Amino acid sequence: MRRANLALVLRTVHREGPRSRAALTETTGLNRSTIADLVGELQRAGLVTERASEALGRVGRPSPIVEPDPRVVAVAVNPEVDALDIGAVALDGTIVARERLAQSALLTPKRTTALVAATLADWRSGALAASRITGVGVAVPGPVRASDGLVREAPHLEWLDAPLSDMVTDATALPTHVGNDAAHGALAEYLFGAARGAHDVVYLNGGASGIGGAVIIGGVLLGGAGGYAGEFGQNRPGIVDPADRRALDGVLEDEVSRALLLEGRGSRRR
């Protein structure tokens, strides 16, 4: 129960932003003494900080403001067909560091792991010297097995059964979570972006690797038994006239892609 309450308080200030102890008491339903005790433990763990309230003109002592400790960061990684994007995001949502490493050849799991490890080594003596790195999250353009982060297939990267989670953990000594890029994107929009406050979400994304999608129902990501559900890019679009199809019996990615859109825009300019 205590672990659940600690997680509740930390999750609240992480997702909702700085909150006074009084506001946390109201939001969580816990009593004031319990909140004070939990906040003290989270402070000792280096996960939150407290500052004096700026409220003026109120009767009684102002309630301290609890906020995520910005020195706690997670590393986000997105391998694509043309580049590797790496960022460090603080617990308060601040982007502390970010690099886009353009690639002239397709990334392999081994190359991806090496680039992540090298970038983190540089950041640890530079931009993240004063930070506490808690883990790595990798968003891959392809189906990922939920149980262990195995990339079953990233077709545009030509990856098959890549144990990327274990590889990155071994190279960085950090816990690593690997998931589908669209699934991560859907959760990000649901928690912090355009879908915040919605209960049911249909999410589509398009990038260098094609089209992906995810579905959130009742606040829960639809993953299916193995974590592969909601992959819209592999659905077959309902195109009535066969003459309008680009590929016979093709999937959505065959009909719509960033490359095709850019090609069409270039044709209009000419």
C-alpha positions as CSV (number, residue, x, y, z in Angstrom):
1,M,0.0,0.0,0.0
2,R,2.8,2.4,0.8
3,R,4.5,1.8,-2.5
4,A,1.2,2.4,-4.3
5,N,0.7,5.7,-2.4
6,L,4.3,6.8,-3.1
7,A,3.7,6.1,-6.8
8,L,0.4,8.0,-6.7
9,V,2.0,11.2,-5.3
10,L,5.0,11.0,-7.7
11,R,2.7,10.3,-10.7
12,T,0.5,13.2,-9.8
13,V,3.3,15.8,-9.7
14,H,4.9,14.3,-12.8
15,R,1.8,14.4,-14.9
16,E,0.0,17.4,-13.4
17,G,2.9,19.6,-12.5
18,P,3.8,21.2,-9.1
19,R,1.2,20.8,-6.5
20,S,0.9,22.1,-2.9
21,R,0.6,19.5,-0.2
22,A,-2.9,20.7,0.4
23,A,-3.8,20.1,-3.3
24,L,-2.2,16.6,-3.1
25,T,-4.3,15.9,-0.1
26,E,-7.4,16.8,-2.0
27,T,-6.4,15.0,-5.2
28,T,-5.3,11.7,-3.7
29,G,-7.8,11.5,-0.9
30,L,-5.0,10.8,1.6
31,N,-4.7,12.8,4.9
32,R,-2.3,15.6,5.5
33,S,0.1,13.7,7.7
34,T,0.3,10.8,5.2
35,I,1.1,13.3,2.4
36,A,3.8,14.9,4.5
37,D,5.3,11.5,5.2
38,L,5.2,10.4,1.6
39,V,6.6,13.7,0.3
40,G,9.5,13.4,2.8
41,E,10.3,9.9,1.6
42,L,10.2,11.0,-2.0
43,Q,12.5,13.9,-1.2
44,R,15.0,11.6,0.5
45,A,14.9,9.4,-2.6
46,G,15.8,12.4,-4.8
47,L,12.5,12.3,-6.7
48,V,10.8,15.5,-5.6
49,T,11.7,18.9,-4.2
50,E,9.8,21.3,-2.1
51,R,9.6,25.1,-2.2
52,A,7.8,27.8,-0.3
53,S,4.3,28.7,-1.6
54,E,4.0,32.0,-3.4
55,A,0.4,32.5,-2.1
56,L,-0.1,35.8,-0.4
57,G,-3.0,37.2,1.7
58,R,-4.2,33.8,3.0
59,V,-4.9,33.0,6.6
60,G,-2.5,30.4,8.1
61,R,0.8,29.0,7.0
62,P,1.0,28.5,3.2
63,S,1.3,24.8,2.1
64,P,4.7,24.0,0.5
65,I,4.8,23.3,-3.2
66,V,5.9,19.8,-4.3
67,E,7.5,19.4,-7.7
68,P,9.4,16.7,-9.6
69,D,13.2,16.9,-9.2
70,P,14.5,18.1,-12.6
71,R,17.8,16.3,-12.0
72,V,16.0,13.0,-12.6
73,V,16.0,12.2,-16.3
74,A,15.0,9.4,-18.7
75,V,16.6,8.9,-22.1
76,A,14.3,8.6,-25.1
77,V,15.5,6.9,-28.4
78,N,13.9,6.6,-31.8
79,P,15.7,4.8,-34.5
80,E,14.4,5.6,-38.0
81,V,15.5,4.8,-41.6
82,D,17.3,8.2,-42.0
83,A,18.4,9.1,-38.4
84,L,18.7,8.2,-34.8
85,D,17.0,10.7,-32.4
86,I,18.1,10.7,-28.8
87,G,16.8,13.0,-26.1
88,A,17.0,13.3,-22.3
89,V,13.8,14.3,-20.6
90,A,13.6,15.4,-17.0
91,L,10.9,14.3,-14.6
92,D,9.4,17.7,-14.8
93,G,9.1,17.4,-18.6
94,T,12.1,19.6,-19.5
95,I,14.1,18.4,-22.5
96,V,17.7,18.5,-21.1
97,A,19.6,17.3,-24.1
98,R,18.7,16.2,-27.6
99,E,20.6,15.0,-30.7
100,R,19.7,13.9,-34.2
101,L,22.3,11.6,-35.7
102,A,21.7,11.5,-39.4
103,Q,22.4,8.1,-41.0
104,S,23.5,7.3,-44.6
105,A,22.8,3.6,-44.2
106,L,20.1,1.6,-42.4
107,L,20.7,1.4,-38.7
108,T,21.2,-2.1,-37.3
109,P,20.4,-3.0,-33.7
110,K,24.1,-3.2,-32.9
111,R,24.8,0.2,-34.4
112,T,21.8,1.7,-32.6
113,T,23.0,0.3,-29.3
114,A,26.6,1.6,-29.9
115,L,25.3,5.1,-30.7
116,V,23.1,5.3,-27.7
117,A,26.0,4.1,-25.4
118,A,28.4,6.6,-26.9
119,T,25.9,9.5,-26.7
120,L,25.2,8.8,-23.1
121,A,28.9,8.6,-22.3
122,D,29.3,12.1,-23.7
123,W,26.2,13.5,-21.9
124,R,27.3,12.0,-18.6
125,S,30.4,14.2,-18.6
126,G,28.6,17.1,-20.2
127,A,24.9,18.0,-20.3
128,L,23.8,15.3,-17.8
129,A,26.8,15.6,-15.4
130,A,24.5,16.7,-12.6
131,S,21.6,14.4,-13.5
132,R,20.5,11.0,-12.3
133,I,19.6,8.9,-15.4
134,T,16.9,6.4,-14.4
135,G,16.4,4.4,-17.7
136,V,16.1,4.3,-21.4
137,G,13.0,4.2,-23.5
138,V,13.2,3.1,-27.2
139,A,10.4,3.7,-29.7
140,V,10.8,1.4,-32.7
141,P,8.9,1.5,-36.0
142,G,7.6,-2.0,-35.8
143,P,5.9,-4.6,-33.6
144,V,7.5,-5.2,-30.2
145,R,6.8,-8.2,-27.9
146,A,5.4,-6.7,-24.7
147,S,6.9,-9.4,-22.4
148,D,10.6,-8.7,-23.0
149,G,11.0,-5.9,-25.6
150,L,12.0,-8.1,-28.4
151,V,11.6,-6.3,-31.7
152,R,9.8,-8.9,-33.7
153,E,10.1,-7.0,-37.0
154,A,10.9,-3.5,-38.0
155,P,10.4,-4.0,-41.8
156,H,11.8,-0.6,-43.0
157,L,14.9,-1.0,-40.8
158,E,15.1,-4.7,-41.9
159,W,15.2,-5.9,-38.2
160,L,13.9,-9.3,-37.3
161,D,13.8,-10.7,-33.7
162,A,16.2,-8.1,-32.3
163,P,16.7,-8.3,-28.5
164,L,17.2,-4.6,-28.3
165,S,16.1,-4.2,-24.7
166,D,18.8,-6.5,-23.5
167,M,21.4,-5.0,-25.8
168,V,20.9,-1.5,-24.6
169,T,20.8,-2.5,-21.0
170,D,24.0,-4.4,-21.3
171,A,25.7,-1.4,-23.1
172,T,24.5,1.3,-20.8
173,A,23.9,-0.5,-17.4
174,L,20.4,1.2,-17.4
175,P,16.9,-0.4,-17.4
176,T,15.6,-0.3,-20.9
177,H,12.0,-0.4,-22.2
178,V,11.4,-1.0,-25.9
179,G,8.0,-0.4,-27.5
180,N,6.3,0.4,-30.7
181,D,6.7,4.1,-31.7
182,A,3.0,4.7,-32.4
183,A,2.0,3.1,-29.1
184,H,4.5,5.4,-27.3
185,G,3.2,8.4,-29.3
186,A,-0.4,7.6,-28.4
187,L,0.4,7.4,-24.6
188,A,2.4,10.7,-24.8
189,E,-0.6,12.5,-26.4
190,Y,-3.0,10.9,-24.0
191,L,-0.9,11.9,-20.9
192,F,0.5,15.2,-21.9
193,G,-0.7,16.3,-25.4
194,A,-3.7,16.7,-27.7
195,A,-5.6,13.7,-26.3
196,R,-5.2,14.8,-22.6
197,G,-8.6,14.4,-20.8
198,A,-10.0,11.9,-23.4
199,H,-10.9,8.4,-22.4
200,D,-10.8,6.8,-25.9
201,V,-8.2,7.7,-28.5
202,V,-7.4,6.6,-32.0
203,Y,-3.8,7.7,-32.9
204,L,-2.1,7.7,-36.3
205,N,1.5,8.8,-37.0
206,G,3.6,9.0,-40.1
207,G,7.3,9.2,-40.5
208,A,10.2,8.0,-42.6
209,S,9.3,4.4,-41.9
210,G,5.6,4.7,-43.0
211,I,2.4,4.8,-41.0
212,G,1.7,3.5,-37.5
213,G,-1.2,3.6,-35.2
214,A,-2.5,2.8,-31.7
215,V,-5.8,2.8,-29.8
216,I,-6.5,3.7,-26.2
217,I,-9.8,2.5,-24.8
218,G,-11.0,3.7,-21.4
219,G,-7.6,5.0,-20.7
220,V,-5.9,1.7,-21.4
221,L,-3.6,1.1,-24.4
222,L,-4.9,-1.6,-26.6
223,G,-2.0,-4.0,-27.0
224,G,-3.6,-7.4,-27.5
225,A,-2.2,-10.6,-26.1
226,G,1.4,-10.0,-27.3
227,G,1.4,-6.2,-27.7
228,Y,0.9,-6.1,-31.4
229,A,-2.7,-4.7,-31.7
230,G,-3.6,-1.4,-33.3
231,E,-1.0,-1.5,-36.2
232,F,-3.0,0.5,-38.7
233,G,-0.2,0.7,-41.2
234,Q,-0.7,-3.0,-42.1
235,N,-4.5,-2.6,-42.6
236,R,-5.9,-2.8,-46.1
237,P,-7.7,0.5,-47.0
238,G,-11.2,0.4,-48.5
239,I,-10.4,1.8,-52.0
240,V,-13.4,1.1,-54.2
241,D,-11.9,1.5,-57.6
242,P,-8.9,-0.9,-58.2
243,A,-7.5,1.7,-60.7
244,D,-6.9,4.1,-57.7
245,R,-4.7,1.6,-55.9
246,R,-0.9,2.0,-56.0
247,A,-0.4,-1.7,-55.1
248,L,-2.6,-4.7,-55.7
249,D,-3.9,-5.9,-52.4
250,G,-1.6,-3.3,-50.8
251,V,-1.8,-2.1,-47.2
252,L,-2.2,1.5,-46.0
253,E,1.5,2.1,-46.0
254,D,1.6,1.3,-49.7
255,E,-1.0,4.0,-50.4
256,V,0.1,6.8,-48.1
257,S,3.5,7.7,-46.8
258,R,5.7,10.7,-46.1
259,A,7.8,10.0,-49.2
260,L,4.7,10.0,-51.4
261,L,3.3,13.2,-49.9
262,L,6.7,14.9,-50.3
263,E,6.9,13.6,-53.9
264,G,3.4,15.0,-54.6
265,R,4.3,18.4,-53.1
266,G,7.4,18.5,-55.3
267,S,5.4,17.7,-58.4
268,R,3.0,20.6,-57.7
269,R,5.9,23.0,-57.3
270,R,7.3,21.9,-60.7
